[in-house]
Amino acid sequence: MVKLPERVKVGGHNYKVLFPYQFKERTDFCGQCDIMLNEIRLDQNDQKGNPLPSSKVLAHFIHEVLHALSDVWSVDLKEEKVVKLEQGITALLVDNGWVPPGFLDRGTKREHRAG
């Protein structure tokens, strides 16, 4: 399982990272940034229930952080731009070996639950 941080600070705001998170309301979500509750929620499975590869979890994490950045700095990034930035930043980090050791590791399972 990917080792994600439990919290991430974005523009002075502490976001709680809930991973793995199972979306009950919408099964088509793999990730969500809740700016009202300062939470980033990420599923470990795709919409069909298949486990996501570590690189996809990292991409979804970056995607949701970009939504938080967009909100904090009032950039108003549309979804299409967030997707393109997510793909570019993920490739940059992975291709250059800048992902912290163990970040994409399938090591110890850690669960966070909302509430």
Buried (B, 14 or more C-beta within 10 A) or exposed (E): BBBBBEEBEBEEEEBBBBBBBEBEEEEEBBBBBBBEEBBBBBBBBEEEEEBBEBBBBBBBBBBBBBBBBBBBEEEEBEEEEBBEBBEEBBEEBBEEEEBEEEBBEEEEEEEBEEE
